[in-house]
């Protein structure tokens, strides 16, 4: 029977081999070798896979997605490029199949007006709300500062101020109160 050290070494080696092979398979899956007739076709392909969005993924382009549909779209894009279609024709083909969602910059039309207008509307609503809050706070602060005391409140304030004319009198009157309290206790 093998010793625990040998067993542990075998497990570590097999784990290392497994993780290396796993990382190699994901690396090769992310890289797809495509052959093009010209270098300009390769450049157009790279630009288009950056501009077109994966229909399955929330916010990934075709270049960054490993989903099955993204692979199919890259294959379809390669086919359309090698057939000689223009960028506009390729984008029109993709939009016809998957809708305007496939474009990162959808055109301004009736069906996409919300996509273009919503950020501006939300920004304006936020600015209006901020202005309203600032005005309300300024109005509240002004009312507090300029509000005068009622006649009754003013009279009470005057009495408090007269009873405490100077700090020395307040201290001495407080001392007298303490001595009388001590005399009463005895």
Buried (B, 14 or more C-beta within 10 A) or exposed (E): EEEEEEEEEEEEEEEEEEEEEEEEEEEEEEEEEBEBEEEEBBEBBEEBBEBBBBBEBEEBBBBBBEBEBBBEBBEBBBEBBBEEBEEEEBBEBBBEEBEBEBBEEBEEEEEBEEEEEEEEEEEEEEEEEEEEEEEEEEEEEEEEEEEEEEEEEEEEEEEEEEEEEEEEEEEEEEEEEEEEEEEEEE
